[in-house]
Amino acid sequence: MATDSWAQAVDEQEAAAESIGHLQIKEKPEENGTAANVTDSSSAPAKSEAEGDGKSTEDDDKDDRAAQSLLNKLIRNNLVNTTNQVEVLQKDPSSPLYSVKSFEELRLKPQLLQGVYGMGFNRPSKIQETALPMMLAEPPQNLIAQSQSGTGKTAAFVLAMLSHVDPNNKYPQCLCVSPTYELALQTGKVIEQMGKYYPEVKLVYAIRGNKLQRGMKLQEQIVIGTPGTMLDWCSKFKFIDPKKVKVFVLDEADVMIATQGHQDQSIRIQRMLPKNCQMLLFSATFEESVWNFAQRIVPDPNIIKLKREEETLDTIKQYYVLCNCKEEKFKALCNIYGAITIAQAMIFCHTRKTAGWLAGELSREGHQVALLSGEMQVEQRAAVIERFRDGKEKVLVTTNVCARGIDVEQVSVVINFDLPIDKDGSPDNETYLHRIGRTGRFGKRGLAINMVDSKMSMNILNRIQTHFNKKIEKLDTDDLDEIEKIAS
Ligand SMILES: Nc1ncnc2c1ncn2[C@@H]1O[C@H](COP(=O)(O)OP(=O)(O)OP(=O)(O)O)[C@@H](O)[C@H]1O
């Protein structure tokens, strides 16, 4: 749907909602709500039903992106290393651009500085250097910030929210909207950690299942939640007075825009806020659709972008092995393992079935194998990836869908047990680059081995070679000397 037409649709729905609002609908009595002190994480509400009603492809896509995002958060315990420069586009290009090299320069409240250091942060990350002074400036400035997962965006806007609230005022002053329950909880945890020494500031979760008593007014200064419930709390139930909100954060905008409903709800919330409310929008990607959405919702924004490290195939040695069936591919794999020392490898299969079979075979051969499979819950997947990242298992077998968007940087060898293809059976060059690219990070040499088992897969391989204009050498896995050579 074009931007304008859905904006119109929002207006129409809103008008309809208003007229429905006049009807008397008898509601079920609601239970007591759940609020959290920023020092208390035990009060997060229990998991409730998923947001949204019908399950569509669009929702699946949203779930997929949200799951990736959550996985990356769950498995990461430090900042992503980046050497890229920050691009800044200021609303007023003539105003001086501040950037800070230390948290002290931000003149934070001592309790917050203590919280920041307590989390082990010594200095601001790349994006935080520029984003924090902008977010903390007076008068408040709107900001759209884009940088890859793990570069410190969440920590940045959490610090901004905690800095802006006045704990003496017992009403919501900051609203933060996340696309899913789990992501909201993750951000909530960061607020709790960073606000550990600032217990006067309280946090509440606006998530379906967290029922409040009718007619009550929230006293917590920060509300974090999903857009549907947040909207209900602002308009239908009036637990929040949106006119008193000073900061509005939209987290994971790229995921948020993947569902039309989330966009609409976010826009409706935003329309209830005062004109001078600070708008902060964060996103890991910056596609056209995110940009359109951002422009709708954030007036006169400053923009900060941190480009992703370009993935290249320059430092990666690529080979292919000819086989006739999956058993032969497995044998080739064993030969490779027998000839060279592989610190850690990721093996990609096309289907769950192949991945399961291969993991079983490798385990029987005595390998410590981790298997990432589609039917696992997000938390289970995170646990598997975390164990692999910590080196507890040396081989990670996965389907592409499972590993999409997941950053495990230390692997030295990538094996395409099946070549990556898209839905139409054409080569998926982007996925190929992303899979292989992870072996050659930070100038280290990586090794990629592709298993070819049919005319069709040979054709795919040829097209991948042509696309990247890079030769993929043939490897004879029965020749141990030859295999040894590739590792040197
Ligand atoms: N200045 C800092 N110094 C050290 N570690 C930091 C700093 N800022 C954030 N971190 C840590 O780095 C990790 C990634 O930060 P954060 O979650 O804020 O990134 P993000 O960009 O929001 O990622 P995502 O897009 O996945 O949400 C976290 O473990 C966080 O605690």
The ligand as an SDF file (V2000), in Angstrom:
LIG
                    3D

 31 33  0  0  0  0  0  0  0  0999 V2000
   29.1250    2.0290   25.5050 N   0  0  0  0  0  0  0  0  0  0  0  0
   29.1320    0.7230   25.6540 C   0  0  0  0  0  0  0  0  0  0  0  0
   30.2260    0.0710   26.1150 N   0  0  0  0  0  0  0  0  0  0  0  0
   30.2330   -1.2800   26.2630 C   0  0  0  0  0  0  0  0  0  0  0  0
   29.1820   -2.0830   25.9780 N   0  0  0  0  0  0  0  0  0  0  0  0
   28.0600   -1.4930   25.5120 C   0  0  0  0  0  0  0  0  0  0  0  0
   27.9640   -0.0750   25.3240 C   0  0  0  0  0  0  0  0  0  0  0  0
   26.7280    0.2100   24.8410 N   0  0  0  0  0  0  0  0  0  0  0  0
   26.0800   -0.9760   24.7380 C   0  0  0  0  0  0  0  0  0  0  0  0
   26.8780   -1.9950   25.1470 N   0  0  0  0  0  0  0  0  0  0  0  0
   26.5700   -3.4380   25.1790 C   0  0  0  0  0  0  0  0  0  0  0  0
   26.6550   -3.9120   23.8470 O   0  0  0  0  0  0  0  0  0  0  0  0
   25.6120   -4.8220   23.5550 C   0  0  0  0  0  0  0  0  0  0  0  0
   24.7650   -4.2860   22.3990 C   0  0  0  0  0  0  0  0  0  0  0  0
   24.1830   -3.0450   22.7800 O   0  0  0  0  0  0  0  0  0  0  0  0
   22.6610   -2.6940   22.4440 P   0  0  0  0  0  0  0  0  0  0  0  0
   21.7660   -3.8130   22.8210 O   0  0  0  0  0  0  0  0  0  0  0  0
   22.3930   -1.3570   23.0260 O   0  0  0  0  0  0  0  0  0  0  0  0
   22.7800   -2.6240   20.8550 O   0  0  0  0  0  0  0  0  0  0  0  0
   21.6160   -2.4090   19.7920 P   0  0  0  0  0  0  0  0  0  0  0  0
   22.2220   -1.6200   18.7000 O   0  0  0  0  0  0  0  0  0  0  0  0
   20.4270   -1.8680   20.4740 O   0  0  0  0  0  0  0  0  0  0  0  0
   21.3370   -3.8630   19.2880 O   0  0  0  0  0  0  0  0  0  0  0  0
   19.9600   -4.4300   18.6570 P   0  0  0  0  0  0  0  0  0  0  0  0
   19.7820   -3.7620   17.3370 O   0  0  0  0  0  0  0  0  0  0  0  0
   20.2270   -5.8970   18.5550 O   0  0  0  0  0  0  0  0  0  0  0  0
   18.8830   -4.0800   19.6310 O   0  0  0  0  0  0  0  0  0  0  0  0
   24.8240   -4.9880   24.8390 C   0  0  0  0  0  0  0  0  0  0  0  0
   25.3060   -6.1290   25.5050 O   0  0  0  0  0  0  0  0  0  0  0  0
   25.1520   -3.7280   25.6340 C   0  0  0  0  0  0  0  0  0  0  0  0
   25.0690   -3.9560   27.0240 O   0  0  0  0  0  0  0  0  0  0  0  0
  1  2  1  0
  2  3  1  0
  2  7  2  0
  3  4  2  0
  4  5  1  0
  5  6  2  0
  6  7  1  0
  6 10  1  0
  7  8  1  0
  8  9  2  0
  9 10  1  0
 10 11  1  0
 11 12  1  0
 11 30  1  0
 12 13  1  0
 13 14  1  0
 13 28  1  0
 14 15  1  0
 15 16  1  0
 16 17  2  0
 16 18  1  0
 16 19  1  0
 19 20  1  0
 20 21  2  0
 20 22  1  0
 20 23  1  0
 23 24  1  0
 24 25  2  0
 24 26  1  0
 24 27  1  0
 28 29  1  0
 28 30  1  0
 30 31  1  0
M  END
$$$$
